[in-house]
Amino acid sequence: MSEEQGLLRTLGEDLAVVVARDPSLNSRWEALGHTGLSAVWAHRVAHRLYGRGLRTAARMLARIARRRTGVEIHPGTVLGRRVFIDHGASVVIGQTAVVGDDVTIYQQVTLGAVGWWTDNHRPPGARRHPVVGNGVILGANATVLGPVTIGDHALIGAMATVTEDLPPGARVYAARSVVRPAPALRSVPDAGVAPNAASAAAVPPPVAVSDAVRVLASAGSW
């Protein structure tokens, strides 16, 4: 199979997996407008340009895709087959990241590096980003940082942060939010209802205009 035929087959698999995993879609024609699919397809082309040394063209294509889809995938990233990016908003995948086959990525996922203060001390060409195994699910706003390895079929839940290797099948969940009972609500009397004696006593009596004039005059404010 030629490289072009292999690319076309991979693009067809990308389309099929979007239809299979997104219940809001009813047909392949509708899936063609899927944001995640557009981002993955653009990256397939940009990655080939990048591998052929056309790095400027690859980066330009990646930037256009980012502006159109909200997904930022470095052209050097290696994406496996049937990668499904749902929604796609604010997904970031770094240069040396490797994403396996049949991976599902939800919105706001980051596969990033630890930071320049660490990466600048690594040997030239050293990996800075995660390797994600086959069948991994990355929940919304999940963050995986550094040259860690995520085992096959692991699940990283929403809001979870991972900075170390995970074995195959691992489950990582962020701490749940604390739910407290609602505070007691103070009743507010309806309009037109006379206040009770206690509330009436707390309201100061009105001051007559003549009394106010006498107070100002005695104070020398006139």
C-alpha positions as CSV (number, residue, x, y, z in Angstrom):
1,M,0.0,0.0,0.0
2,S,1.4,3.4,-1.0
3,E,1.8,6.3,1.5
4,E,-1.1,8.1,-0.1
5,Q,-3.4,5.1,0.2
6,G,-2.4,4.6,3.8
7,L,-3.2,8.2,4.5
8,L,-6.6,7.9,2.9
9,R,-7.4,4.8,4.8
10,T,-6.4,6.5,8.1
11,L,-8.6,9.5,7.3
12,G,-11.5,7.2,6.6
13,E,-11.0,5.5,9.9
14,D,-11.0,8.9,11.6
15,L,-14.3,9.7,10.0
16,A,-15.8,6.4,11.0
17,V,-14.8,6.6,14.6
18,V,-16.4,10.1,15.0
19,V,-19.7,8.7,13.7
20,A,-19.4,5.7,16.1
21,R,-18.5,7.7,19.2
22,D,-20.6,10.9,18.9
23,P,-24.3,10.1,19.5
24,S,-25.2,13.6,18.3
25,L,-24.3,12.7,14.7
26,N,-26.6,10.8,12.4
27,S,-24.4,10.4,9.3
28,R,-21.0,10.7,7.8
29,W,-22.0,13.9,6.0
30,E,-22.8,15.5,9.3
31,A,-19.6,14.2,10.8
32,L,-17.6,16.1,8.2
33,G,-18.3,19.3,10.2
34,H,-17.1,17.8,13.5
35,T,-14.4,20.1,15.1
36,G,-12.3,17.2,16.4
37,L,-12.2,15.5,13.1
38,S,-11.1,18.7,11.3
39,A,-8.3,19.0,13.9
40,V,-7.1,15.4,13.4
41,W,-7.2,15.6,9.7
42,A,-5.2,18.8,9.6
43,H,-2.7,17.2,11.9
44,R,-2.3,14.2,9.6
45,V,-1.2,16.4,6.8
46,A,0.9,18.7,9.0
47,H,2.7,15.8,10.5
48,R,3.7,14.5,7.1
49,L,5.0,17.9,6.1
50,Y,6.9,18.1,9.3
51,G,8.5,14.7,8.7
52,R,9.7,15.8,5.3
53,G,11.5,18.8,6.7
54,L,8.8,21.3,5.6
55,R,8.5,22.6,9.2
56,T,7.4,26.1,8.4
57,A,4.5,24.9,6.2
58,A,3.6,22.3,8.9
59,R,3.5,25.0,11.6
60,M,1.4,27.3,9.4
61,L,-1.1,24.5,8.8
62,A,-1.2,23.7,12.5
63,R,-1.8,27.3,13.4
64,I,-4.7,27.6,10.9
65,A,-6.2,24.4,12.3
66,R,-5.9,25.8,15.9
67,R,-7.7,29.0,14.9
68,R,-10.5,27.1,13.2
69,T,-10.9,24.3,15.7
70,G,-9.5,25.4,19.1
71,V,-7.3,22.3,19.1
72,E,-3.5,22.8,19.2
73,I,-1.5,19.8,18.1
74,H,2.2,20.3,17.4
75,P,3.1,19.0,13.9
76,G,5.7,16.7,15.6
77,T,3.1,14.9,17.6
78,V,2.6,11.2,16.7
79,L,-1.1,10.3,16.5
80,G,-2.3,6.7,16.3
81,R,-5.3,5.5,14.3
82,R,-8.9,6.3,15.2
83,V,-8.1,9.0,17.7
84,F,-11.3,10.7,18.7
85,I,-11.3,14.3,20.0
86,D,-14.7,15.2,21.3
87,H,-15.7,18.9,21.2
88,G,-12.0,19.8,20.9
89,A,-12.1,23.2,22.7
90,S,-8.7,24.0,24.3
91,V,-7.0,20.7,23.6
92,V,-3.2,21.0,23.7
93,I,-0.8,18.2,22.6
94,G,3.0,18.8,22.7
95,Q,5.7,18.2,20.2
96,T,7.2,14.9,21.5
97,A,3.9,13.4,22.6
98,V,2.8,10.0,21.3
99,V,-0.9,9.1,21.2
100,G,-1.8,5.5,20.6
101,D,-4.7,3.9,18.7
102,D,-8.4,4.3,19.7
103,V,-7.7,7.1,22.2
104,T,-10.6,9.3,23.3
105,I,-9.8,12.9,24.2
106,Y,-12.4,15.3,25.7
107,Q,-12.2,19.1,25.8
108,Q,-9.5,21.1,27.6
109,V,-7.1,18.1,27.8
110,T,-3.4,18.9,28.0
111,L,-0.6,16.5,27.1
112,G,2.2,18.9,27.9
113,A,5.7,19.3,29.3
114,V,6.7,20.1,32.8
115,G,8.2,23.5,31.9
116,W,11.2,25.1,30.3
117,W,13.1,25.3,33.7
118,T,13.2,21.5,33.6
119,D,13.2,20.7,29.8
120,N,16.1,23.0,29.0
121,H,18.3,20.7,31.1
122,R,17.3,17.6,29.2
123,P,19.6,16.1,26.6
124,P,19.0,17.2,23.0
125,G,16.2,15.3,21.5
126,A,14.9,13.9,24.8
127,R,11.2,13.3,25.2
128,R,9.4,16.1,27.1
129,H,5.8,15.0,26.6
130,P,3.6,11.9,27.5
131,V,3.2,8.7,25.7
132,V,-0.4,7.6,25.8
133,G,-1.2,3.9,25.2
134,N,-3.9,2.3,23.1
135,G,-7.6,2.7,24.2
136,V,-6.9,5.4,26.8
137,I,-9.7,7.8,27.8
138,L,-8.8,11.4,28.9
139,G,-11.7,13.2,30.6
140,A,-12.5,16.8,30.3
141,N,-9.7,19.1,31.6
142,A,-7.4,16.2,32.4
143,T,-3.7,17.2,32.4
144,V,-0.8,14.9,31.8
145,L,2.7,16.5,32.1
146,G,6.2,15.4,31.4
147,P,7.7,12.3,29.7
148,V,5.4,9.9,31.5
149,T,3.9,6.7,30.0
150,I,0.2,6.0,30.3
151,G,-0.6,2.3,30.0
152,D,-3.1,0.8,27.6
153,H,-6.8,1.3,28.4
154,A,-6.2,3.6,31.3
155,L,-8.8,6.1,32.3
156,I,-7.9,9.6,33.5
157,G,-11.0,11.3,34.8
158,A,-12.1,14.9,34.5
159,M,-9.9,17.5,36.2
160,A,-7.3,14.9,37.1
161,T,-3.6,15.7,36.9
162,V,-1.0,13.0,36.1
163,T,2.8,13.5,36.5
164,E,3.9,9.9,36.8
165,D,3.7,6.6,34.9
166,L,0.4,4.7,35.0
167,P,0.1,1.0,34.5
168,P,-2.3,-0.5,32.0
169,G,-6.0,-0.3,33.0
170,A,-5.3,2.3,35.8
171,R,-8.1,4.6,36.9
172,V,-7.3,8.2,38.0
173,Y,-10.0,10.5,39.4
174,A,-9.8,14.0,40.7
175,A,-11.1,14.8,44.2
176,R,-14.8,15.4,44.2
177,S,-16.3,18.7,45.1
178,V,-17.6,19.1,48.6
179,V,-21.4,19.4,48.6
180,R,-22.9,21.2,51.6
181,P,-26.5,21.7,52.5
182,A,-28.0,25.0,51.5
183,P,-28.2,27.6,54.3
184,A,-31.6,28.3,55.8
185,L,-33.4,31.0,53.9
186,R,-34.9,34.0,55.8
187,S,-38.5,34.5,54.9
188,V,-39.4,37.8,53.2
189,P,-42.9,39.2,53.8
190,D,-45.0,39.8,50.7
191,A,-45.8,43.3,49.6
192,G,-48.9,44.7,51.2
193,V,-48.7,42.5,54.3
194,A,-48.4,44.4,57.6
195,P,-45.1,43.6,59.4
196,N,-45.4,41.9,62.8
197,A,-44.8,43.7,66.1
198,A,-41.2,42.7,66.3
199,S,-40.2,44.0,62.9
200,A,-42.2,47.2,63.4
201,A,-40.4,47.9,66.6
202,A,-37.1,47.6,64.9
203,V,-38.0,50.3,62.4
204,P,-37.3,53.8,63.7
205,P,-40.3,56.2,63.7
206,P,-40.4,58.8,60.9
207,V,-39.0,62.2,61.7
208,A,-41.3,65.2,61.0
209,V,-39.9,67.9,58.7
210,S,-40.4,70.6,61.4
211,D,-38.3,68.6,63.9
212,A,-35.5,68.3,61.3
213,V,-35.5,72.0,60.7
214,R,-35.3,72.8,64.4
215,V,-32.3,70.4,64.8
216,L,-30.4,72.0,61.9
217,A,-31.1,75.5,63.1
218,S,-29.9,74.8,66.6
219,A,-26.7,73.3,65.2
220,G,-25.8,76.4,63.3
221,S,-26.1,74.9,59.9
222,W,-28.1,77.7,58.4
